[in-house]
Amino acid sequence: TTQPCPATTFPTTMTNDEAHMLMAAQAAADAERAHTKDSGSNAAGAQAALDVHCLDTTHVNGAPPQPTPAAMKKRLKKLRQKLARKAAKQALQAAADSGVLASEAGGATAAAQNPMAAPTSAAEHSDTPVGKRGRKARRARRRKKTLQQRNSHETPSGLDNTLGGGIDAGSKIEEPDLPTQASIHAPSRLLPGFTDYYRKYGQTQPPTVPIQKLFPEKNWPQGEIQDQPGDFNTFRTTDKEKRYLDRLNSDLYDTLREAAEVHRQVRRWSQSWIKPGIKLTDMCELLENKNRELVGERGLERGIAFPTGCSLNHVAAHYTPNTGDNTVLGYDDVMKVDFGTQINGRIIDCAWTVAFNPKYDTLLESVKAATNAGIKAAGIDVPLGEIGAEIQEVMESYELELDGVLHPIKAIRNLNGHSIGQYRVHGGKSVPTVKGGDMTRMEELEVFAIETFGSTGRAKVMEDMECSHYMKNFDAPHVPLRMARAKQLLNHINKTFGTLAFCRRWLERPDGGSAFLHGQ
């Protein structure tokens, strides 16, 4: 399977030894080209071809070449190394073409295990034949690899990463594949710390252990504790009797802290995989399923407090996708994620903003700073209007530059925080986000959600779009129904949700919104 060496011309001043070394190098190059043309050749076949080339080559003066053993051994060693590397690269490429290696990471792993191998990305550029046929082969391999990457590419939640993609109707939603390192940062911006902080408590990654099992002694994490504002509240921390009365409410605090830890772990886990290209319906289902899993859903005793809100851009709040909604999260979107947990009717209502484009950083910073200012100003006997004044002052001290235009950030004046009662997410009192609001005072043992909304528009919301959140009136009297189907629906709502909020997606689930009550 060898070919005769082509005629070689040497300078007339070249010595016999120099001409012999040049001819040996030419023979090695010819052998390598012969091996490249025959992809099935192995290192041993190329070695035999090199030997035949060297024996058949004649010197310029007709005398046979006499290579020194050391020089020939060195050249043969180099050639063996080249051929071994080439064989390893071809093996990796064949494995990638057959689907054994699905990404460049697999090629890198194989190269690390075999010093003579190289990543698949490097194999494409080094050993292709020169000329028209080589270019065609190179383009064909690139097209094939691109198609394989498209077919094998998976987003963190197993969803299509293109606009309008997602899981087909009726298919099983799988949890996203998350890295196992102990230092996972959120892909969205301005979210500090690690998203897998819960590992220090013995939680798995992704989290699968219910919170009750992580803390069998019920020593729930306390979170941040702030002093009551104002000198008029100093006695609450110095008076012995007030401290004793405060300890009598430890059961209420423990329930709230347990629900808060569930919310915190679900929130941080979700922040690790929410990325552009995910379908909002799938995002909500994944988040809500994890919420049910960690809280240990048991109907009205413990579970989800209200549907997951994922309001985009100009939509401020209270949007969750209904069945058939194929909205996809984009890179330039600003999404407000809002979900809640409840244990014995004690509700944790918490939200955060997701944005991937850094041009919105100032908007996110202003709302975060305004929320912290509102929390700091809140306390027993504090007028609600004063909290709104603090929120507005901080938020409207920021400006946002978009496409060269400077926009003042305004606090939305008709969208407020609220008190939270047992099984009642809106307890009756509103916490304004602007000054001049209601001067009703906060009272002891009340629970509030401090909610702030920043906008570059008119800073006023109006009801629009399709309704997605539903909730039975807390004080609704008994009304007799005539239609059997209406009675059946009302009975289901009373048993499953009570006075908590729900959405259409939950009614259309196989378990009707509660696997504990209705089975899978």
C-alpha positions in Angstrom: 0.0 0.0 0.0 2.9 2.3 -0.5 3.8 4.8 -3.2 7.2 5.5 -4.7 8.8 8.7 -3.5 8.6 11.7 -5.9 11.8 12.9 -7.5 13.8 15.1 -5.3 16.2 17.8 -6.4 19.1 18.9 -4.1 21.5 21.8 -4.3 24.8 20.9 -5.9 26.7 22.0 -2.9 24.9 19.6 -0.5 27.0 16.9 1.0 25.9 13.3 1.0 25.0 13.3 4.7 22.9 16.4 4.3 21.1 15.1 1.3 20.4 11.9 3.1 18.8 13.7 6.1 16.7 15.8 3.8 15.5 12.8 1.8 14.6 11.0 5.1 12.5 13.9 6.2 10.8 14.0 2.8 10.1 10.3 3.1 8.5 10.9 6.6 6.3 13.6 5.1 5.2 11.3 2.3 4.4 8.6 4.7 2.3 11.0 6.8 0.4 12.2 3.7 -0.2 8.5 2.7 -1.6 7.9 6.2 -3.9 10.9 6.0 -5.4 9.8 2.7 -6.1 6.3 4.0 -8.1 6.9 7.2 -8.1 3.3 8.0 -4.3 3.1 8.3 -2.8 2.6 11.8 0.5 3.4 13.3 2.1 0.1 12.3 1.0 0.4 8.7 2.5 3.9 8.5 5.7 2.6 10.0 6.0 0.0 7.3 5.3 2.6 4.6 8.1 4.8 6.0 10.5 1.9 5.9 9.7 1.1 2.2 10.0 4.8 1.2 13.4 5.0 2.8 14.7 1.8 1.2 13.4 2.7 -2.3 14.7 6.2 -2.4 18.0 6.7 -4.3 20.6 9.2 -3.5 21.5 11.9 -5.9 24.8 10.2 -6.9 23.2 6.8 -7.1 24.5 5.5 -3.7 21.9 4.1 -1.3 21.3 6.3 1.8 23.1 5.2 5.0 21.2 6.8 7.9 22.7 6.6 11.3 20.8 4.4 13.8 20.4 7.2 16.3 19.0 9.7 13.8 16.6 7.2 12.3 15.4 6.1 15.8 14.7 9.7 16.7 12.8 10.4 13.5 10.8 7.2 14.0 10.0 8.1 17.6 8.6 11.5 16.5 6.6 9.9 13.8 5.1 7.4 16.2 4.1 10.2 18.5 2.4 12.1 15.7 0.5 9.1 14.5 -0.6 8.2 18.0 -1.9 11.7 18.6 -3.7 11.5 15.2 -5.3 8.1 16.0 -6.5 9.4 19.4 -8.0 12.5 17.7 -9.7 10.4 15.1 -11.1 8.1 17.8 -12.5 11.0 19.7 -14.0 12.5 16.6 -15.6 9.1 15.8 -17.0 8.9 19.3 -18.4 12.4 19.0 -20.0 11.6 15.6 -21.6 8.5 17.1 -23.1 10.3 20.1 -20.7 8.9 22.7 -19.3 12.3 23.4 -22.1 14.9 23.5 -20.1 18.0 24.1 -16.6 19.4 24.1 -16.4 18.7 27.9 -16.4 15.0 27.1 -13.5 15.5 24.7 -11.6 17.4 27.3 -12.1 14.6 29.8 -10.8 12.0 27.4 -7.8 14.2 26.5 -7.0 14.5 30.2 -7.1 10.7 30.6 -5.0 10.1 27.5 -1.9 12.5 27.2 -1.7 11.7 23.5 -5.4 12.7 22.9 -6.7 16.2 22.2 -10.1 17.9 22.7 -12.5 17.5 19.8 -12.4 21.2 19.1 -8.6 21.0 18.4 -8.9 17.9 16.3 -10.9 19.8 13.6 -8.1 22.2 12.8 -4.9 20.2 12.8 -4.8 17.1 10.7 -7.1 17.8 7.7 -5.8 17.4 4.2 -4.8 20.6 2.4 -6.8 21.4 -0.7 -10.4 21.4 -2.0 -11.2 18.0 -0.7 -9.9 18.9 2.8 -12.1 22.0 2.9 -15.2 20.1 2.0 -14.5 17.4 4.6 -13.9 20.1 7.2 -17.2 21.9 6.4 -19.1 18.6 6.4 -17.7 17.8 9.9 -18.7 21.2 11.2 -22.2 20.9 9.8 -22.6 17.5 11.4 -21.3 18.7 14.8 -23.6 21.7 14.7 -26.6 19.5 14.1 -25.6 17.2 16.9 -25.2 20.1 19.3 -28.6 21.4 18.4 -30.2 18.0 18.9 -28.4 17.2 22.2 -28.5 20.7 23.7 -30.6 20.9 26.9 -31.5 24.0 29.0 -31.3 23.6 32.8 -34.9 22.4 33.0 -34.8 20.2 30.0 -36.7 22.7 27.9 -36.3 24.0 24.4 -33.9 27.0 24.4 -35.7 28.8 21.6 -38.5 31.3 21.5 -41.8 29.4 21.7 -40.1 26.2 22.9 -40.9 24.2 26.0 -42.3 20.8 27.1 -45.0 19.2 24.9 -48.4 19.0 26.4 -48.8 15.9 28.6 -45.0 15.2 28.9 -43.3 14.9 32.3 -41.5 18.0 33.6 -38.0 17.1 34.8 -36.0 19.0 37.3 -33.1 21.0 35.8 -29.6 19.4 35.9 -27.7 21.6 38.3 -23.9 21.6 39.0 -22.8 19.9 42.1 -20.1 22.4 43.2 -20.6 24.1 46.5 -20.4 27.5 44.9 -23.3 28.0 42.5 -24.1 31.6 41.7 -27.4 32.8 40.2 -27.4 33.6 36.5 -29.5 36.7 37.0 -27.9 39.8 38.3 -27.5 41.4 41.7 -28.3 38.2 43.7 -25.5 37.8 46.2 -24.2 34.7 47.8 -24.5 31.1 46.7 -27.7 29.5 45.6 -26.9 26.2 47.3 -26.4 27.7 50.8 -28.8 25.0 52.2 -26.1 22.4 51.9 -24.8 23.5 55.3 -28.0 22.1 56.8 -27.6 18.7 55.2 -29.9 19.4 52.3 -29.3 17.7 48.9 -28.5 19.5 45.6 -31.1 20.0 44.2 -33.0 20.2 47.4 -35.3 17.1 48.0 -35.4 16.7 51.8 -38.5 18.3 53.5 -37.6 21.1 55.9 -39.1 19.2 58.8 -36.6 16.4 58.4 -33.7 18.9 58.2 -34.5 20.4 61.5 -36.0 17.6 63.7 -35.4 19.8 66.9 -37.4 22.6 65.3 -34.4 25.0 65.7 -35.3 27.0 62.6 -32.9 29.6 61.2 -33.9 33.0 62.6 -32.9 35.2 59.7 -32.5 38.9 60.2 -33.8 40.5 63.4 -34.1 44.3 63.7 -34.8 46.5 66.6 -38.1 48.3 66.9 -37.8 51.9 65.5 -38.1 55.0 67.7 -37.3 55.7 71.3 -40.9 54.9 72.2 -40.2 51.2 71.6 -37.1 51.0 73.7 -38.9 49.4 76.6 -39.9 46.4 74.5 -36.4 45.2 74.7 -35.4 46.4 78.1 -38.6 45.6 80.1 -38.5 42.1 81.6 -42.2 41.6 81.4 -42.4 42.5 77.7 -39.6 40.0 76.9 -41.5 37.3 78.8 -44.8 38.1 76.9 -42.8 38.0 73.7 -41.6 34.5 74.5 -45.2 33.3 74.8 -45.6 33.9 71.1 -42.7 31.6 70.2 -45.0 29.1 68.5 -46.1 31.7 66.0 -42.5 32.8 65.3 -41.4 29.2 64.8 -44.2 28.6 62.3 -43.3 31.7 60.4 -39.6 30.8 60.4 -40.3 27.3 59.2 -42.3 28.6 56.3 -39.7 31.2 55.6 -36.9 28.6 55.4 -39.0 26.6 52.9 -39.4 29.8 50.8 -35.7 30.6 51.1 -34.5 27.3 49.9 -37.0 27.1 47.0 -36.2 30.7 46.1 -32.4 30.1 46.0 -32.7 26.9 44.1 -34.9 28.5 41.5 -32.5 31.4 41.1 -29.8 28.9 40.0 -31.6 27.8 36.9 -34.0 30.5 35.8 -32.4 31.7 32.5 -33.5 33.2 29.2 -35.3 30.8 26.9 -37.3 29.0 29.6 -41.1 28.8 29.2 -42.9 30.6 32.0 -45.4 27.8 32.4 -42.7 25.3 32.9 -40.8 27.6 35.3 -43.9 28.0 37.5 -44.6 24.2 37.5 -41.0 23.4 38.5 -41.0 26.0 41.3 -44.4 25.1 42.6 -43.6 21.3 42.6 -40.4 22.0 44.6 -42.4 24.2 47.0 -44.9 21.4 47.6 -42.0 18.9 48.1 -40.0 20.9 50.6 -43.0 22.2 52.7 -44.4 18.6 52.8 -47.8 19.5 51.3 -50.8 18.4 53.3 -53.8 20.3 51.9 -54.7 23.3 53.9 -52.4 22.4 56.8 -49.3 23.2 54.8 -48.6 24.0 51.2 -48.5 26.8 48.6 -50.0 30.1 49.7 -50.8 31.5 46.2 -49.9 31.0 42.5 -46.4 31.9 41.3 -46.3 35.4 39.8 -43.9 36.0 36.9 -44.9 39.4 35.7 -42.8 40.7 32.7 -41.7 44.2 32.0 -44.7 46.6 32.1 -46.8 44.0 34.0 -46.3 44.9 37.6 -47.9 42.0 39.5 -50.5 39.2 39.7 -49.7 37.5 36.4 -49.2 33.7 36.2 -49.6 31.8 32.9 -52.8 30.1 32.2 -53.0 26.8 30.3 -51.9 27.3 26.7 -49.8 30.4 27.5 -46.4 29.9 25.7 -44.7 33.0 26.9 -40.9 32.6 27.0 -38.4 34.5 29.2 -36.0 36.7 27.2 -32.7 38.2 27.9 -34.0 41.8 27.9 -37.0 41.0 30.1 -37.5 42.3 33.6 -39.4 39.6 35.5 -41.0 39.9 39.0 -41.1 36.4 40.6 -43.6 36.2 43.5 -44.6 33.1 45.4 -45.6 32.1 48.9 -45.6 29.2 51.4 -48.0 28.6 54.2 -48.1 26.4 57.3 -51.3 26.3 59.3 -52.4 29.4 57.4 -49.3 31.5 58.3 -48.2 32.9 55.0 -44.8 33.9 53.8 -45.1 36.3 50.9 -41.7 37.2 49.2 -40.6 38.3 45.7 -37.5 39.2 43.8 -36.7 40.6 40.4 -34.9 38.7 37.6 -33.0 40.6 35.0 -30.0 39.4 32.8 -29.2 42.7 31.0 -26.9 44.9 33.1 -28.6 48.1 31.8 -31.4 47.4 34.3 -29.1 47.2 37.3 -29.9 50.6 38.6 -33.7 49.8 38.6 -33.1 46.7 40.6 -30.8 48.4 43.0 -33.4 51.2 43.7 -36.2 48.8 44.5 -34.0 46.7 46.7 -32.8 49.8 48.6 -36.4 51.1 49.0 -37.5 47.7 50.3 -34.8 47.6 52.9 -35.7 51.2 53.9 -39.3 50.2 54.4 -38.4 47.2 56.5 -36.2 49.3 58.7 -38.9 51.9 59.2 -41.6 49.4 60.1 -42.4 48.5 63.7 -45.1 48.6 66.4 -47.0 51.9 66.6 -45.4 53.2 63.4 -47.8 55.0 61.0 -48.1 53.3 57.7 -47.8 56.6 55.8 -44.4 57.2 57.3 -43.2 53.9 55.9 -44.4 55.0 52.5 -42.6 58.3 52.7 -39.3 56.5 53.5 -39.8 54.1 50.6 -40.5 56.9 48.1 -37.6 59.0 49.2 -35.1 56.2 48.7 -36.5 54.9 45.4 -36.9 58.2 43.7 -33.3 59.2 44.4 -32.3 56.9 41.6 -32.2 57.4 37.8 -32.0 54.9 35.0 -30.3 55.5 31.7 -31.7 53.6 28.7 -30.4 54.1 25.2 -28.9 57.4 26.1 -32.1 58.8 27.8 -32.2 59.4 31.5 -35.4 58.2 33.2 -36.4 59.0 36.8 -37.4 55.9 38.8 -40.8 56.4 40.4 -42.6 54.5 43.1 -45.9 53.0 41.8 -48.5 54.8 44.0 -51.5 52.5 43.7 -49.7 49.2 44.3 -49.0 48.7 48.0 -47.7 46.3 50.6 -50.3 44.7 53.0 -50.9 43.0 56.2 -51.2 39.2 56.2 -53.7 37.3 58.3 -54.2 33.6 58.9 -55.3 32.0 55.6 -55.7 35.6 54.3 -52.9 37.0 52.2 -54.4 40.5 52.1 -55.2 41.1 55.8 -57.0 44.5 55.5 -54.2 47.1 56.0 -52.1 48.6 53.2 -48.6 49.8 53.4 -48.2 52.6 50.8 -45.1 53.2 48.8 -45.5 57.0 48.6 -45.9 59.7 51.2 -49.3 61.0 52.3 -50.9 57.7 52.7 -53.0 56.2 55.5 -51.6 57.0 58.9 -53.0 53.9 60.6 -50.5 52.4 62.9 -49.0 48.9 62.9 -50.0 46.8 65.9 -48.3 44.1 67.9 -48.3 40.6 66.5 -49.4 41.8 63.0 -47.6 40.4 60.0 -46.9 42.7 57.0 -45.4 42.3 53.5 -43.4 45.3 52.6 -43.7 45.5 48.8 -42.1 48.1 46.6 -42.5 48.6 42.9 -40.3 50.9 40.8 -41.2 52.1 37.3 -39.8 54.4 34.6 -43.3 55.0 33.3 -46.3 56.8 34.8 -46.0 54.9 38.1 -49.7 53.9 38.1 -51.1 50.5 37.4 -54.4 49.5 35.8 -56.1 46.1 35.5 -55.5 44.5 32.1 -54.9 41.1 30.4 -56.6 37.8 31.1 -57.4 37.0 34.8 -55.2 34.2 36.2 -55.5 34.6 40.0 -58.6 33.7 41.9 -59.5 33.7 45.6 -62.7 33.1 47.5 -64.0 36.2 49.4 -62.8 35.8 53.0 -66.1 37.1 54.4 -68.4 35.6 51.7 -71.7 34.4 53.1 -73.2 31.0 52.2 -75.0 31.2 48.9 -77.1 28.2 47.7 -76.1 27.0 44.2 -78.5 25.3 41.8 -76.1 23.8 39.3 -74.5 20.5 40.3 -71.3 21.3 38.5 -71.1 24.7 40.3 -71.6 23.0 43.7 -68.9 20.4 42.8 -66.4 23.2 41.9 -67.2 25.2 45.0 -66.8 22.1 47.2 -63.4 21.4 45.6 -62.2 25.0 46.2 -63.3 25.0 49.8 -61.6 21.7 50.5 -58.4 22.3 48.5 -57.7 26.1 48.8 -60.2 27.5 51.3 -59.7 31.3 51.3 -56.1 31.0 49.8 -55.5 32.2 46.2 -55.4 29.6 43.3 -55.2 29.6 39.5 -56.6 27.7 36.6 -53.5 25.6 36.2 -54.0 24.1 39.6 -57.6 23.2 38.9 -56.5 21.4 35.7 -53.8 19.4 37.3 -54.5 15.6 37.7 -54.5 16.0 41.5 -56.7 19.1 41.4 -54.1 21.2 43.2 -53.3 18.8 46.1 -51.8 15.4 45.8 -52.3 14.8 49.5 -56.0 15.4 49.3 -56.9 14.0 45.9 -54.0 11.6 45.0 -51.8 11.7 41.9 
